[in-house]
Amino acid sequence: MFTIGTGYDIIRLMKLLGIDYGDRYVGFAESDTEEILAYPVCAVKIKSMREAVSAAEKIAKDDGAERIIVGLPLMPDGTEGERASKTRAFGRVLGRVTGIDVEYFDERWTTLEAEEYLAEGGVKKRDMKKYTDKLSAQIILSDYMSASKTRKE
């Protein structure tokens, strides 16, 4: 992390890791250190939360992440269900293992949005799964950064 002084304003900037946590795949995206761009990194096939935590820990450490943003799968009405509970458990374990702050951000509709982007880009339905999870992580992270900038203004 570094700071930039602009007159009397001081802005703290850091590299963020975005995660779309699922039962079978975990998508990863990261930001630049200026928190302007989010870009997809990879998707990892997992069999357990332990595997997901291990993969996330490695990516976070390798990429120098200073904060982790985990997509929180809320119900359409904004309430939390079983999937959100599992995601929060993943985030708690990940935070303890890495020592990095974990935040949650509403991820409703990101998979659908990712699939729409891919379809518009000409990706065939059968090939979409290769890209959906990491693109969803990118959307989560990008939306988080946009919302953060709005809160700061």
DSSP file (Angstrom, degrees, kcal/mol; ACC not computed):
  #  RESIDUE AA STRUCTURE BP1 BP2  ACC     N-H-->O    O-->H-N    N-H-->O    O-->H-N    TCO  KAPPA ALPHA  PHI   PSI    X-CA   Y-CA   Z-CA
    1    1 A M              0   0    0      0, 0.0     2,-0.3     0, 0.0    13,-0.2   0.000 360.0 360.0 360.0 148.8    0.0    0.0    0.0
    2    2 A F  E     -A   13   0A   0     11,-1.8    11,-2.6    31,-0.2     2,-0.4  -0.954 360.0-130.2-143.1 165.2    1.1    3.6   -0.6
    3    3 A T  E     -A   12   0A   0     -2,-0.3     2,-0.4     9,-0.2     9,-0.2  -0.885   8.4-156.4-118.9 150.5   -0.4    7.0    0.0
    4    4 A I  E     -A   11   0A   0      7,-1.9     7,-2.3    -2,-0.4     2,-0.5  -0.991  11.8-145.4-122.8 130.0   -0.7    9.9   -2.3
    5    5 A G  E     +A   10   0A   0     -2,-0.4     2,-0.5     5,-0.2     5,-0.2  -0.843  17.1 179.1 -95.9 129.4   -1.1   13.4   -0.9
    6    6 A T  E >   -A    9   0A   0      3,-3.3     3,-2.2    -2,-0.5     2,-0.5  -0.837  65.6 -61.9-128.2  93.3   -3.3   15.8   -2.9
    7    7 A G  T 3  S-     0   0    0     -2,-0.5    -1,-0.0     1,-0.3     0, 0.0  -0.566 119.6 -18.5  66.6-119.0   -3.4   19.1   -1.1
    8    8 A Y  T 3  S+     0   0    0     -2,-0.5     2,-0.4    -3,-0.1    -1,-0.3   0.516 120.8  94.7 -96.1  -6.9   -4.9   18.3    2.2
    9    9 A D  E <   -A    6   0A   0     -3,-2.2    -3,-3.3     2,-0.0     2,-0.5  -0.686  55.5-164.1 -88.2 137.1   -6.4   15.0    1.1
   10   10 A I  E     -A    5   0A   0     -2,-0.4     2,-0.5    -5,-0.2    -5,-0.2  -0.988   5.2-163.6-119.7 127.5   -4.5   11.8    1.6
   11   11 A I  E     -A    4   0A   0     -7,-2.3    -7,-1.9    -2,-0.5     2,-0.5  -0.937   8.1-149.0-114.1 125.5   -5.6    8.8   -0.3
   12   12 A R  E     -A    3   0A   0     -2,-0.5     2,-0.4    -9,-0.2    -9,-0.2  -0.825  18.6-170.7 -93.4 127.0   -4.6    5.2    0.7
   13   13 A L  E     +A    2   0A   0    -11,-2.6   -11,-1.8    -2,-0.5     2,-0.3  -0.916  10.6 162.6-119.1 144.6   -4.3    2.9   -2.2
   14   14 A M        -     0   0    0     -2,-0.4     2,-0.4   -13,-0.2    21,-0.2  -0.971  41.5 -93.8-153.3 166.2   -3.8   -0.8   -2.1
   15   15 A K        -     0   0    0     49,-0.4    51,-3.0    -2,-0.3    52,-0.9  -0.721  41.2-157.4 -87.1 132.4   -4.1   -4.0   -4.2
   16   16 A L  E     -b   67   0B   0     -2,-0.4    15,-2.1    16,-0.3     2,-0.5  -0.826   9.4-150.4-112.0 148.1   -7.4   -5.8   -3.8
   17   17 A L  E     -bC  68  30B   0     50,-2.2    52,-3.3    -2,-0.3     2,-0.4  -0.983  12.9-157.8-116.3 123.9   -8.2   -9.4   -4.4
   18   18 A G  E     -bC  69  29B   0     11,-3.2    11,-2.2    -2,-0.5     2,-0.4  -0.837   9.2-166.0-101.9 139.5  -11.8  -10.2   -5.5
   19   19 A I  E     -bC  70  28B   0     50,-2.7    52,-2.9    -2,-0.4     2,-0.7  -0.988  20.0-164.7-131.7 131.3  -13.3  -13.7   -5.0
   20   20 A D  E     - C   0  27B   0      7,-2.4     7,-2.5    -2,-0.4     2,-0.5  -0.925  26.6-158.9-107.6 101.2  -16.4  -15.4   -6.3
   21   21 A Y  E     + C   0  26B   0     -2,-0.7     2,-0.3    50,-0.4     5,-0.2  -0.705  19.7 162.8 -90.9 125.7  -16.7  -18.3   -4.0
   22   22 A G        -     0   0    0      3,-0.9    30,-0.1    -2,-0.5    24,-0.0  -0.830  50.0-105.8-132.9 173.0  -18.7  -21.3   -5.1
   23   23 A D  S    S+     0   0    0     -2,-0.3     3,-0.1     1,-0.1    -1,-0.1   0.839 117.4  16.3 -69.4 -33.6  -19.1  -25.0   -4.2
   24   24 A R  S    S+     0   0    0      1,-0.3    22,-2.9    21,-0.1     2,-0.3   0.699 129.7  31.6-112.5 -27.1  -17.2  -26.3   -7.3
   25   25 A Y  E     - D   0  45B   0     20,-0.3    -3,-0.9    22,-0.1     2,-0.4  -0.973  55.7-158.8-134.8 148.0  -15.3  -23.3   -8.6
   26   26 A V  E     -CD  21  44B   0     18,-2.1    18,-2.6    -2,-0.3     2,-0.3  -0.994  14.9-153.6-125.3 124.5  -13.7  -20.2   -7.1
   27   27 A G  E     -CD  20  43B   0     -7,-2.5    -7,-2.4    -2,-0.4     2,-0.4  -0.762   8.9-160.8 -98.6 144.4  -13.0  -17.2   -9.4
   28   28 A F  E     +CD  19  42B   0     14,-2.9    13,-3.1    -2,-0.3    14,-1.0  -0.961  14.5 167.7-127.4 141.7  -10.3  -14.7   -8.7
   29   29 A A  E     -CD  18  40B   0    -11,-2.2   -11,-3.2    -2,-0.4     2,-0.3  -0.957  13.3-159.0-141.4 158.9   -9.7  -11.1   -9.9
   30   30 A E  E     -CD  17  39B   0      9,-2.4     9,-2.7    -2,-0.3     2,-0.2  -0.950   9.4-132.4-139.0 162.1   -7.4   -8.4   -8.7
   31   31 A S  E     - D   0  38B   0    -15,-2.1     7,-0.2    -2,-0.3     2,-0.1  -0.646  26.5-107.5-104.7 164.9   -7.1   -4.7   -8.9
   32   32 A D    >   -     0   0    0      5,-1.6     3,-1.7    -2,-0.2   -16,-0.3  -0.433  43.7-100.8 -77.3 168.9   -4.2   -2.5   -9.8
   33   33 A T  T 3  S+     0   0    0      1,-0.3   -31,-0.2    -2,-0.1    -1,-0.1   0.671 123.4  59.5 -70.1 -15.1   -2.6   -0.6   -6.9
   34   34 A E  T 3  S-     0   0    0    -21,-0.1    -1,-0.3     3,-0.1   -19,-0.1   0.491 106.2-128.7 -87.3  -3.7   -4.5    2.6   -7.9
   35   35 A E  S <  S+     0   0    0     -3,-1.7    -2,-0.1     2,-0.2     3,-0.1   0.875  78.4 112.4  56.4  41.6   -7.8    0.7   -7.4
   36   36 A I        +     0   0    0      1,-0.3     2,-0.4   110,-0.0    -1,-0.1   0.781  69.5  39.2-104.2 -46.3   -9.0    1.8  -10.9
   37   37 A L        -     0   0    0    108,-0.0    -5,-1.6     2,-0.0     2,-0.4  -0.853  58.2-164.0-113.2 142.3   -9.0   -1.4  -12.8
   38   38 A A  E     -D   31   0B   0     -2,-0.4    -7,-0.2    -7,-0.2   100,-0.1  -0.971  15.7-178.5-116.4 138.5  -10.1   -4.9  -11.9
   39   39 A Y  E     -D   30   0B   0     -9,-2.7    -9,-2.4    -2,-0.4     2,-0.0  -0.996  30.2-103.4-140.2 146.9   -9.1   -7.8  -14.1
   40   40 A P  E     +D   29   0B   0      0, 0.0   -11,-0.3     0, 0.0    95,-0.1  -0.344  30.5 178.8 -68.3 145.1   -9.7  -11.6  -14.0
   41   41 A V  E     -     0   0B   0    -13,-3.1     2,-0.3     1,-0.4   -12,-0.2   0.781  51.6 -55.0-108.1 -61.1   -6.9  -13.8  -12.7
   42   42 A C  E     -D   28   0B   0    -14,-1.0   -14,-2.9    92,-0.1     2,-0.4  -0.978  35.0-119.9-169.5 171.3   -8.2  -17.4  -12.8
   43   43 A A  E     -D   27   0B   0     -2,-0.3     2,-0.5   -16,-0.2   -16,-0.2  -0.994  25.3-156.5-126.1 138.6  -10.8  -19.9  -11.7
   44   44 A V  E     -D   26   0B   0    -18,-2.6   -18,-2.1    -2,-0.4     2,-0.4  -0.956  13.3-133.5-120.0 129.9   -9.9  -22.9   -9.6
   45   45 A K  E     -D   25   0B   0     -2,-0.5     2,-0.3   -20,-0.2   -20,-0.3  -0.676  34.3-175.1 -79.4 132.0  -11.9  -26.1   -9.4
   46   46 A I        -     0   0    0    -22,-2.9     3,-0.1    -2,-0.4     4,-0.0  -0.853  33.7-164.7-128.4 162.1  -12.3  -27.1   -5.7
   47   47 A K  S    S+     0   0    0     -2,-0.3     2,-0.3     1,-0.3    -1,-0.1   0.484  78.3  14.0-117.4 -12.5  -13.7  -30.0   -3.7
   48   48 A S  S  > S-     0   0    0      1,-0.1     4,-1.8   -24,-0.1    -1,-0.3  -0.968  75.7-104.7-155.8 166.5  -13.8  -28.4   -0.3
   49   49 A M  H  > S+     0   0    0     -2,-0.3     4,-3.0     1,-0.2     5,-0.2   0.877 119.1  60.5 -63.3 -36.6  -13.6  -25.1    1.6
   50   50 A R  H  > S+     0   0    0      1,-0.2     4,-2.4     2,-0.2    -1,-0.2   0.917 105.2  46.8 -57.6 -44.4  -10.1  -26.1    2.6
   51   51 A E  H  > S+     0   0    0      2,-0.2     4,-2.5     1,-0.2    -1,-0.2   0.899 112.3  50.9 -63.9 -40.0   -9.0  -26.3   -1.0
   52   52 A A  H  X S+     0   0    0     -4,-1.8     4,-2.6     2,-0.2    -2,-0.2   0.919 111.3  47.2 -63.8 -44.0  -10.7  -22.9   -1.7
   53   53 A V  H  X S+     0   0    0     -4,-3.0     4,-2.8     2,-0.2    -2,-0.2   0.915 112.1  50.6 -63.4 -43.0   -8.9  -21.3    1.3
   54   54 A S  H  X S+     0   0    0     -4,-2.4     4,-2.2    -5,-0.2    -2,-0.2   0.922 112.6  45.6 -61.7 -45.4   -5.6  -22.8    0.2
   55   55 A A  H  X S+     0   0    0     -4,-2.5     4,-2.4     2,-0.2    -2,-0.2   0.926 114.8  47.8 -64.2 -44.2   -5.9  -21.5   -3.3
   56   56 A A  H  X S+     0   0    0     -4,-2.6     4,-2.8     1,-0.2     5,-0.2   0.896 110.2  52.3 -64.8 -40.4   -7.0  -18.0   -2.2
   57   57 A E  H  X S+     0   0    0     -4,-2.8     4,-2.5    -5,-0.2     5,-0.2   0.932 110.8  47.6 -60.8 -45.7   -4.2  -17.8    0.3
   58   58 A K  H  X S+     0   0    0     -4,-2.2     4,-2.9     2,-0.2     5,-0.2   0.933 114.7  45.0 -62.5 -46.6   -1.6  -18.6   -2.3
   59   59 A I  H  X S+     0   0    0     -4,-2.4     4,-2.4     2,-0.2     6,-0.2   0.923 113.2  50.6 -64.8 -43.6   -3.0  -16.1   -4.8
   60   60 A A  H  X>S+     0   0    0     -4,-2.8     5,-2.4    -5,-0.2     4,-0.6   0.922 116.2  41.0 -60.2 -45.2   -3.4  -13.4   -2.2
   61   61 A K  H ><5S+     0   0    0     -4,-2.5     3,-0.7    -5,-0.2    -2,-0.2   0.930 115.9  49.1 -70.1 -45.5    0.2  -13.8   -1.0
   62   62 A D  H 3<5S+     0   0    0     -4,-2.9    -2,-0.2    -5,-0.2    -1,-0.2   0.866 117.4  41.3 -61.8 -36.6    1.7  -14.3   -4.5
   63   63 A D  H 3<5S-     0   0    0     -4,-2.4    -1,-0.2    -5,-0.2    -2,-0.2   0.451 109.4-119.4 -95.1  -0.6   -0.1  -11.2   -5.8
   64   64 A G  T <<5 -     0   0    0     -3,-0.7   -49,-0.4    -4,-0.6    -3,-0.2   0.845  41.7-175.5  70.0  34.1    0.5   -9.0   -2.7
   65   65 A A      < -     0   0    0     -5,-2.4   -49,-0.2    -6,-0.2    -1,-0.2  -0.389  17.0-174.4 -65.3 139.2   -3.2   -8.5   -1.9
   66   66 A E  S    S+     0   0    0    -51,-3.0    35,-0.5     1,-0.4     2,-0.3   0.508  72.7  22.6-111.9 -10.9   -3.8   -6.1    1.0
   67   67 A R  E     -be  16 101B   0    -52,-0.9   -50,-2.2    33,-0.1     2,-0.5  -0.970  69.6-145.1-152.0 145.1   -7.6   -6.5    1.2
   68   68 A I  E     -be  17 102B   0     33,-2.7    35,-3.0    -2,-0.3     2,-0.6  -0.948   6.6-161.7-116.1 130.8   -9.8   -9.3    0.0
   69   69 A I  E     -be  18 103B   0    -52,-3.3   -50,-2.7    -2,-0.5     2,-0.5  -0.951   8.9-166.3-113.0 116.1  -13.3   -8.7   -1.3
   70   70 A V  E     -be  19 104B   0     33,-3.1    35,-2.1    -2,-0.6     2,-0.2  -0.890  23.8-120.5-105.9 128.4  -15.6  -11.8   -1.3
   71   71 A G  E     - e   0 105B   0    -52,-2.9   -50,-0.4    -2,-0.5    35,-0.2  -0.492  23.6-146.8 -66.5 128.9  -18.8  -11.7   -3.2
   72   72 A L  E     - e   0 106B   0     33,-3.1    35,-2.3    -2,-0.2     2,-1.6  -0.884   7.1-141.1-102.9 114.5  -21.8  -12.3   -0.9
   73   73 A P        -     0   0    0      0, 0.0     8,-0.5     0, 0.0    11,-0.3  -0.559  28.7-176.6 -79.8  89.0  -24.6  -14.2   -2.6
   74   74 A L        -     0   0    0     -2,-1.6     6,-0.2     6,-0.1     5,-0.1  -0.421  30.3-103.1 -80.4 159.2  -27.7  -12.5   -1.2
   75   75 A M    >   -     0   0    0      4,-3.3     3,-2.7    -2,-0.1    -1,-0.1  -0.363  42.4 -98.2 -72.3 161.5  -31.2  -13.6   -2.0
   76   76 A P  T 3  S+     0   0    0      0, 0.0    -1,-0.1     0, 0.0    -2,-0.1   0.808 126.9  53.8 -53.6 -30.0  -33.1  -11.4   -4.5
   77   77 A D  T 3  S-     0   0    0      2,-0.1     3,-0.1     1,-0.0    -2,-0.0   0.420 123.0-105.5 -86.6   3.6  -34.8   -9.6   -1.6
   78   78 A G  S <  S+     0   0    0     -3,-2.7     2,-0.1     1,-0.3    -1,-0.0   0.404  79.6 126.0  92.2  -2.2  -31.4   -8.7   -0.1
   79   79 A T        -     0   0    0     -5,-0.1    -4,-3.3     1,-0.1     2,-0.4  -0.426  61.6-110.9 -85.1 164.9  -31.5  -11.2    2.8
   80   80 A E        +     0   0    0     -6,-0.2     2,-0.1    -2,-0.1    -6,-0.1  -0.802  36.1 178.9 -98.7 137.2  -28.9  -13.8    3.5
   81   81 A G     >  -     0   0    0     -8,-0.5     4,-1.8    -2,-0.4     5,-0.1  -0.342  51.1 -67.2-115.3-160.7  -29.5  -17.5    3.0
   82   82 A E  H  > S+     0   0    0      1,-0.2     4,-2.2     2,-0.2     5,-0.2   0.883 129.8  54.4 -61.5 -41.5  -27.5  -20.7    3.4
   83   83 A R  H  > S+     0   0    0      1,-0.2     4,-2.1     2,-0.2    -1,-0.2   0.888 107.4  50.7 -62.6 -39.4  -25.1  -19.9    0.6
   84   84 A A  H  > S+     0   0    0    -11,-0.3     4,-2.6     2,-0.2    -1,-0.2   0.881 108.1  53.2 -65.6 -37.9  -24.3  -16.5    2.2
   85   85 A S  H  X S+     0   0    0     -4,-1.8     4,-2.1     2,-0.2    -2,-0.2   0.917 109.6  47.9 -62.5 -43.6  -23.6  -18.3    5.5
   86   86 A K  H  X S+     0   0    0     -4,-2.2     4,-2.3     2,-0.2    -2,-0.2   0.898 111.9  50.5 -62.6 -40.4  -21.1  -20.7    3.8
   87   87 A T  H  X S+     0   0    0     -4,-2.1     4,-2.5     2,-0.2    -2,-0.2   0.906 109.2  49.7 -66.3 -42.0  -19.5  -17.7    2.0
   88   88 A R  H  X S+     0   0    0     -4,-2.6     4,-2.5     2,-0.2    -1,-0.2   0.889 109.6  52.3 -63.6 -38.4  -19.1  -15.8    5.3
   89   89 A A  H  X S+     0   0    0     -4,-2.1     4,-2.3     2,-0.2     5,-0.2   0.926 109.5  49.7 -62.4 -44.2  -17.5  -18.9    6.9
   90   90 A F  H  X S+     0   0    0     -4,-2.3     4,-2.8     1,-0.2    -2,-0.2   0.934 111.5  49.0 -57.4 -47.8  -15.1  -19.1    4.0
   91   91 A G  H  X S+     0   0    0     -4,-2.5     4,-2.6     2,-0.2    -2,-0.2   0.887 109.4  51.5 -62.2 -40.9  -14.2  -15.4    4.4
   92   92 A R  H  X S+     0   0    0     -4,-2.5     4,-2.0     2,-0.2    -1,-0.2   0.935 113.4  44.4 -61.8 -45.8  -13.7  -15.8    8.2
   93   93 A V  H  X S+     0   0    0     -4,-2.3     4,-2.6     1,-0.2     5,-0.2   0.930 113.4  50.9 -64.8 -44.6  -11.3  -18.7    7.7
   94   94 A L  H  X S+     0   0    0     -4,-2.8     4,-2.6     1,-0.2     6,-0.4   0.907 109.3  51.1 -60.1 -43.1   -9.5  -17.0    4.9
   95   95 A G  H  X S+     0   0    0     -4,-2.6     4,-2.2     1,-0.2     5,-0.3   0.901 112.2  46.3 -61.3 -42.3   -9.0  -13.9    7.0
   96   96 A R  H  < S+     0   0    0     -4,-2.0    -2,-0.2     2,-0.2    -1,-0.2   0.913 115.0  46.6 -66.2 -42.3   -7.5  -15.9    9.9
   97   97 A V  H  < S+     0   0    0     -4,-2.6    -2,-0.2     1,-0.2    -1,-0.2   0.896 124.1  30.7 -68.4 -41.0   -5.2  -17.9    7.6
   98   98 A T  H  < S-     0   0    0     -4,-2.6    -2,-0.2    -5,-0.2    -1,-0.2   0.744  91.6-134.7 -91.9 -24.6   -3.9  -14.9    5.6
   99   99 A G     <  +     0   0    0     -4,-2.2     2,-0.4    -5,-0.3    -3,-0.1   0.643  64.5 129.5  74.1  14.0   -4.1  -12.1    8.2
  100  100 A I        -     0   0    0     -6,-0.4    -1,-0.3    -5,-0.3    -2,-0.2  -0.832  67.7-105.1-103.8 138.8   -5.6  -10.0    5.5
  101  101 A D  E     -e   67   0B   0    -35,-0.5   -33,-2.7    -2,-0.4     2,-0.5  -0.386  34.6-154.2 -61.7 134.9   -8.9   -8.0    6.0
  102  102 A V  E     -e   68   0B   0    -35,-0.2     2,-0.3    -2,-0.1   -33,-0.2  -0.955  12.8-177.0-115.1 130.1  -11.8   -9.6    4.3
  103  103 A E  E     -e   69   0B   0    -35,-3.0   -33,-3.1    -2,-0.5     2,-0.4  -0.873  17.2-135.6-119.9 157.7  -14.9   -7.6    3.2
  104  104 A Y  E     -e   70   0B   0     -2,-0.3     2,-0.4   -35,-0.2   -33,-0.2  -0.878  17.2-171.5-114.4 146.3  -18.1   -8.8    1.6
  105  105 A F  E     -e   71   0B   0    -35,-2.1   -33,-3.1    -2,-0.4    39,-0.1  -0.999  35.6 -96.8-141.1 136.5  -19.9   -7.2   -1.3
  106  106 A D  E     +e   72   0B   0     -2,-0.4   -35,-0.1   -35,-0.2    38,-0.0  -0.225  36.5 180.0 -51.6 123.3  -23.3   -8.0   -2.8
  107  107 A E    >   +     0   0    0    -35,-2.3     3,-2.2   -37,-0.0     4,-0.4   0.202  21.9 149.1-114.4  15.6  -22.8  -10.3   -5.8
  108  108 A R  T 3  S+     0   0    0    -36,-0.4   -33,-0.1     1,-0.3   -36,-0.0  -0.258  75.4   2.7 -52.9 132.3  -26.4  -10.7   -6.8
  109  109 A W  T 3> S+     0   0    0      1,-0.1     4,-2.5     3,-0.0    -1,-0.3   0.429  90.9 121.3  75.3   3.0  -26.7  -11.2  -10.6
  110  110 A T  H <> S+     0   0    0     -3,-2.2     4,-2.8     2,-0.2     5,-0.2   0.884  74.6  51.1 -67.4 -35.6  -22.9  -11.2  -11.3
  111  111 A T  H  > S+     0   0    0     -4,-0.4     4,-2.5     2,-0.2    -1,-0.2   0.935 112.6  46.2 -65.4 -43.6  -23.0  -14.7  -12.8
  112  112 A L  H  > S+     0   0    0      2,-0.2     4,-2.2     1,-0.2    -2,-0.2   0.916 113.1  49.9 -62.4 -42.9  -25.8  -13.7  -15.1
  113  113 A E  H  X S+     0   0    0     -4,-2.5     4,-2.4     2,-0.2    -2,-0.2   0.913 110.8  49.6 -61.8 -43.5  -24.0  -10.5  -16.0
  114  114 A A  H  X S+     0   0    0     -4,-2.8     4,-2.5     1,-0.2    -2,-0.2   0.920 110.6  49.8 -62.2 -43.9  -20.8  -12.4  -16.7
  115  115 A E  H  X S+     0   0    0     -4,-2.5     4,-2.5     1,-0.2    -1,-0.2   0.878 109.7  51.5 -63.8 -37.2  -22.7  -14.8  -19.0
  116  116 A E  H  X S+     0   0    0     -4,-2.2     4,-2.6     2,-0.2    -1,-0.2   0.923 109.9  49.2 -64.9 -43.5  -24.3  -11.9  -20.8
  117  117 A Y  H  X S+     0   0    0     -4,-2.4     4,-1.6     1,-0.2    -2,-0.2   0.924 112.8  47.9 -59.4 -44.2  -20.9  -10.3  -21.4
  118  118 A L  H  <>S+     0   0    0     -4,-2.5     5,-2.6     2,-0.2    -2,-0.2   0.909 111.3  49.6 -65.5 -41.9  -19.5  -13.6  -22.7
  119  119 A A  H ><5S+     0   0    0     -4,-2.5     3,-1.5     1,-0.2    -1,-0.2   0.914 110.3  50.8 -62.7 -42.3  -22.5  -14.2  -25.0
  120  120 A E  H 3<5S+     0   0    0     -4,-2.6    -1,-0.2     1,-0.3    -2,-0.2   0.821 107.6  55.0 -63.3 -30.0  -22.2  -10.7  -26.4
  121  121 A G  T 3<5S-     0   0    0     -4,-1.6    -1,-0.3    -5,-0.2    -2,-0.2   0.426 122.9-107.0 -83.6   1.6  -18.5  -11.4  -27.0
  122  122 A G  T < 5 +     0   0    0     -3,-1.5     2,-0.4     1,-0.3    -3,-0.2   0.605  64.6 153.9  87.1  12.1  -19.4  -14.5  -29.0
  123  123 A V      < -     0   0    0     -5,-2.6    -1,-0.3    -6,-0.2     5,-0.1  -0.605  46.2-119.3 -75.9 130.8  -18.4  -17.2  -26.5
  124  124 A K    >>  -     0   0    0     -2,-0.4     3,-1.6     1,-0.1     4,-0.8  -0.384  19.0-116.2 -70.5 148.2  -20.3  -20.3  -27.0
  125  125 A K  G >4 S+     0   0    0      1,-0.3     3,-0.9     2,-0.2     4,-0.4   0.860 114.9  55.6 -52.3 -41.8  -22.6  -21.5  -24.2
  126  126 A R  G 34 S+     0   0    0      1,-0.2    -1,-0.3     2,-0.1     3,-0.2   0.733 110.6  45.4 -67.9 -21.1  -20.5  -24.7  -23.8
  127  127 A D  G X4 S+     0   0    0     -3,-1.6     3,-1.1     1,-0.1     4,-0.4   0.523  87.9  90.0 -97.1  -7.6  -17.3  -22.7  -23.3
  128  128 A M  T XX S+     0   0    0     -3,-0.9     4,-2.4    -4,-0.8     3,-2.1   0.842  73.1  67.1 -62.4 -36.2  -18.7  -20.1  -20.9
  129  129 A K  H 3> S+     0   0    0     -4,-0.4     4,-0.6     1,-0.3    -1,-0.2   0.806  91.8  64.0 -58.7 -28.6  -17.9  -22.0  -17.6
  130  130 A K  H <4 S+     0   0    0     -3,-1.1    -1,-0.3     1,-0.2    -2,-0.2   0.778 119.5  22.6 -62.8 -25.2  -14.1  -21.6  -18.4
  131  131 A Y  H <> S+     0   0    0     -3,-2.1     4,-2.3    -4,-0.4     5,-0.3   0.655 100.8  84.2-116.0 -22.3  -14.6  -17.8  -18.0
  132  132 A T  H  X S+     0   0    0     -4,-2.4     4,-2.7     1,-0.2     5,-0.2   0.883  90.8  47.8 -57.8 -47.4  -17.7  -17.2  -15.9
  133  133 A D  H  X S+     0   0    0     -4,-0.6     4,-2.0     1,-0.2  -106,-0.3   0.907 115.3  42.6 -67.2 -43.1  -16.2  -17.5  -12.4
  134  134 A K  H  > S+     0   0    0      2,-0.2     4,-1.8     1,-0.2    -1,-0.2   0.857 115.6  50.3 -72.8 -31.9  -13.2  -15.3  -12.9
  135  135 A L  H  X S+     0   0    0     -4,-2.3     4,-2.3     2,-0.2    -2,-0.2   0.887 108.9  52.4 -69.4 -38.0  -15.3  -12.7  -14.8
  136  136 A S  H  X S+     0   0    0     -4,-2.7     4,-2.6    -5,-0.3    -2,-0.2   0.910 108.4  51.0 -60.8 -41.9  -17.8  -12.8  -12.0
  137  137 A A  H  X S+     0   0    0     -4,-2.0     4,-2.4     1,-0.2  -108,-0.2   0.891 109.3  51.3 -62.3 -39.0  -15.0  -12.1   -9.6
  138  138 A Q  H  X S+     0   0    0     -4,-1.8     4,-2.8     2,-0.2    -2,-0.2   0.912 110.3  48.3 -64.0 -42.4  -13.9   -9.2  -11.8
  139  139 A I  H  X S+     0   0    0     -4,-2.3     4,-2.8     2,-0.2     5,-0.2   0.918 111.3  50.5 -65.0 -43.8  -17.4   -7.7  -11.8
  140  140 A I  H  X S+     0   0    0     -4,-2.6     4,-2.3     2,-0.2    -2,-0.2   0.945 114.7  43.7 -57.4 -49.4  -17.7   -8.1   -7.9
  141  141 A L  H  X S+     0   0    0     -4,-2.4     4,-2.5     2,-0.2    -2,-0.2   0.906 114.2  49.2 -66.5 -42.6  -14.3   -6.3   -7.5
  142  142 A S  H  X S+     0   0    0     -4,-2.8     4,-2.3     2,-0.2    -1,-0.2   0.921 112.7  47.6 -62.9 -44.4  -15.1   -3.6  -10.0
  143  143 A D  H  X S+     0   0    0     -4,-2.8     4,-2.5     2,-0.2    -2,-0.2   0.894 111.1  52.3 -64.2 -39.7  -18.5   -2.9   -8.5
  144  144 A Y  H  X S+     0   0    0     -4,-2.3     4,-2.5    -5,-0.2    -2,-0.2   0.934 110.2  47.5 -60.9 -46.8  -16.9   -2.8   -5.0
  145  145 A M  H  X S+     0   0    0     -4,-2.5     4,-2.2     2,-0.2    -2,-0.2   0.903 112.1  49.9 -64.0 -40.5  -14.3   -0.2   -6.2
  146  146 A S  H  X S+     0   0    0     -4,-2.3     4,-2.0     1,-0.2    -1,-0.2   0.924 112.3  47.2 -62.2 -44.6  -17.0    1.9   -7.8
  147  147 A A  H  X S+     0   0    0     -4,-2.5     4,-2.1     1,-0.2    -2,-0.2   0.877 110.7  52.8 -65.7 -37.3  -19.1    1.8   -4.7
  148  148 A S  H  X S+     0   0    0     -4,-2.5     4,-1.7     2,-0.2    -1,-0.2   0.905 108.7  49.3 -64.6 -41.9  -16.1    2.7   -2.5
  149  149 A K  H  X S+     0   0    0     -4,-2.2     4,-1.3     1,-0.2    -1,-0.2   0.898 110.0  51.7 -64.3 -39.9  -15.2    5.7   -4.7
  150  150 A T  H  < S+     0   0    0     -4,-2.0     3,-0.3     1,-0.2    -2,-0.2   0.901 109.2  49.9 -63.6 -41.1  -18.8    6.9   -4.4
  151  151 A R  H  < S+     0   0    0     -4,-2.1    -1,-0.2     1,-0.2    -2,-0.2   0.837 109.8  52.1 -66.0 -32.4  -18.8    6.6   -0.6
  152  152 A K  H  <        0   0    0     -4,-1.7    -1,-0.2     1,-0.2    -2,-0.2   0.749 360.0 360.0 -76.6 -23.4  -15.5    8.6   -0.5
  153  153 A E     <        0   0    0     -4,-1.3    -1,-0.2    -3,-0.3    -2,-0.2   0.471 360.0 360.0 -78.8 360.0  -16.9   11.5   -2.6
